[in-house]
Amino acid sequence: MRDSSSWSSTASRVLSTYAIVIFAILWVGFAIALVANREWLDLLWNWVRALPTVVEVIVWVLLLPIMVGLWIWESSWPPLVGVLAFAGLVGWTLLAVYSFVRAVR
């Protein structure tokens, strides 16, 4: 029988793999929307903003990097500042996921 520490390690690896895959898909989708049709990002932002407050907070917590990316996209910042903020956000996401994976191993 497995002890609880091996179960915890397995669960952590599954969750970290899940997080990497989900955020990779979301960032690729964000990039595709930027290239294909930028209105999709506006529609997504408006859809999230129209959710009930409790649901909107849950979406923000679960998808924080993507939601901050949408917030940057919707802001009126100069284009260079927006690009730098977006690049920093993607880098932060990669660093956070990488350090989580490293801590699990």
Secondary structure, DSSP 8 states (H G I E B T S, - for coil): ---HHHHHHHHHHHHHHHHHHHHHHHHHHHHHHHHH-THHHHHHHHHHHHS-HHHHHHHHHHTHHHHHHHHHHHS---HHHHHHHHHHHHHHHHHHHHHHHHHH-
